[in-house]
Amino acid sequence: MKAVMDIGTNSCRLIIVDTSGGRLETVSRRLTTTRIGQGLGEGGRCLTEEGMQRTLAALEDYRRVMAHYPIDEVFLIGTQALREAENGRDFRNRVREALGWELEIISGEREAYLSYLGAVSALPQLKNPVVIDIGGGSTEIMAAKEMGIQAASAPIGGLRLLEKPLNDPAILHCLVEGWQGFDLPPGSNLVGVGGTATTLGAIYTKMKVYDPEALTGTEMSRQAVQTVLDLLESLSPAQRLQLPGMLPGREDILPWGLHILTVVMDHFRIPSLRICDRDLMYGILLESGDRA
């Protein structure tokens, strides 16, 4: 068995996967809202002590969970907040000292590449997939090209917009600037991975108990995305928590993530979105040689 942990701007995640027999069977998963990137969207240049402590506590909890399984390999990756914070490397040292794990802080392009690998493994029949991952601090987009995979990352996400709101034209400007050189293949099918997309899908399907298998492949029209966004913006964060499918810790940032999604769909004239539960955490297993 293998364990993969992802330190995102808004949350930490753990999956424990049985990779025997050439399969990827998830036997345990955890998600903790830690917001290690809190404050960076408001102009901060360093991770806060509070955010780092919350994240270290989550990782300690994950180690306790992992102790119940025969795990032979551990992957720990960090994304946008750790990429840009001046003390990101200091935090990596703290993780090593406290837990003995090596934290790999990956580039935006590598994050996108791994997300693409994870998504297409779950939707192998989908033609011309374009994968989007709207995180707390960055948004990645990726697609196949003739000689491999093209990927791009823009430093804008749900938590970043919660801390420093932008209107839709400004969101588009940030995305276009970050995605310079990305070419959308003709006849593309948009696939959403990560917490913004999966929480959107869970709310859309009124999913009281999260079921990744049932969710993966769910198709939503552009209007359906707008309907969920309009509903969320009509409610307070506390009221949003009462919606089936709403994940605690996303009730304040999800509308901002959906603004990014609608801007992308409108800009590229994409009529629908498919939801996928597999992302970079599964991509890193596939890259290491495991197969679904």
Secondary structure as UniProt FT lines:
FT   STRAND          2..7
FT   STRAND          11..18
FT   HELIX           20..22
FT   STRAND          25..33
FT   TURN            36..39
FT   HELIX           40..42
FT   HELIX           49..66
FT   TURN            67..68
FT   STRAND          73..78
FT   HELIX           80..84
FT   TURN            86..87
FT   HELIX           88..99
FT   STRAND          104..105
FT   HELIX           108..122
FT   TURN            124..125
FT   STRAND          129..134
FT   STRAND          139..145
FT   TURN            146..147
FT   STRAND          148..154
FT   HELIX           158..163
FT   HELIX           168..178
FT   TURN            179..181
FT   TURN            186..187
FT   STRAND          189..193
FT   HELIX           194..204
FT   TURN            205..206
FT   HELIX           212..215
FT   TURN            216..217
FT   STRAND          219..221
FT   HELIX           222..233
FT   HELIX           237..240
FT   TURN            241..242
FT   TURN            244..245
FT   TURN            248..249
FT   TURN            251..253
FT   HELIX           254..267
FT   TURN            268..269
FT   STRAND          272..275
FT   HELIX           280..287
FT   TURN            288..289
//
